Amino acid sequence: MTARLLGIGTATPMGGMDQAAALAMVAAIGGVGPRRARAMEQLYQQSGVERRAMAIVQGPRQAFYNGHPPGTDERMRAFQRLAPPLAHDACVRALAHAGMAPAGVTHLVTASCTGMASPGVDIALIQSLGLSAETQRTHVGFMGCHAALNALRVARAIALAEPVARVLVCCVELCSLHVQAGQPGGSAVADALFADGAAACVVARSHEAHAPALHRTASTLLPGTLGHMGWTIGGSGFTMALSPKVPATLAASVRPWVESVLAMEGLTIAGVPSWAIHPGGPRVLEAVADALGLPQAARRASAAILREHGNMSSATVPFILERLLRDGAPRPILALAFGPGLTGEALLLTEQPSEQL
């Protein structure tokens, strides 16, 4: 037996808006002038996003962004209130997909980079789902957009080490709590792209061939890229630093790394029919896919999730995997995501356990 993905579930807040409404909201919050508004409009039109879910839209958003940037403490209180119910919904769907009762969960792995509290989402999930008080917890914190792959690596290791383990993984992100309206650079790009969502997965040892095997994980740290991407905590929330060099850097670096990862399994890029590439933005998705020589069909699921949901940070890759699995995408599937560092994470999902490949 090997560690397999037995179930997956996703959830988004009820509140949402299209890009025109999002632009109007951000411009109003930041008191943006006409010249800046025109530049922002072009950025939003080129984002690859049509609609995004935002937890703050469930209530009076101007009460949260009330003419001045809320402090980090206020944003964290909102996360503590809004994130657990969203995470709960995703977990309920993942457990139902896996056909597993909450009482069967032995380990809980959570991931987020948009909120911090202790006790946190993990404790809230134990209580709301009715998990055992002896559920073992691990939190993957502040790793950014690729954290789902880090969390699944932890779940895979637990499942392989403990044959009876049943691991529930949950990523929840409320990026709308960190709007930095009117600021240029990486913050402006983040305001145009990022959204809210939660995704959960159930991982355990299994013979069930229909469930993809978590076959191999891999990581890389690209040299000389420390300042290319950052996610820092300030007095007015979390702020994104993003260099325009990121797409070109990934275009030059991603193919040799991916080829080396696949070569360890006797595979080539051409031999991987399905891809779950985290769409950090349309330029990042295009740069990575072009560097790998992927056809348009291999990019379709990633582009669709970006278009329909925006960039939900760590929750995004599970949304893409859910879409691929729902549509019966052939395996193997290679999931890729990139984050601050500049770092890359990969997860190869196959039909067979490693000893049978």
ABEGO torsion letter per residue (X at the ends): XBBBBABBBBBBBABBBBAAAAAAAAAAAAGBBAAAAAAAAAAAAAAGBABBBBAAAABBAAAABBGBBBBAAAAAAAAAAAAAAAAAAAAAAAAAAAGBBAAABABBBBBBAABBBOBBAAAAAAAAAGBBAABBBBBBBGAEAAAAAAAAAAAAAAAAABAABBBBBBBBBBAAAABBBGBBEAAAAAAAABBBBBBBBBBBBBABAABBBBABBBBBBBBGAAAABBBBBBAAEBBBBBBAAAAAAAAAAAAAAAAAAAAAAGBBAAABABBBBBBAEAAAAAAAAAAAGBBAAAAAAAAAAAAAAEBAEAAAAAAAAAAAAAAGBBOBBBBBBBBBOBBBBBBBBBABBAAAX
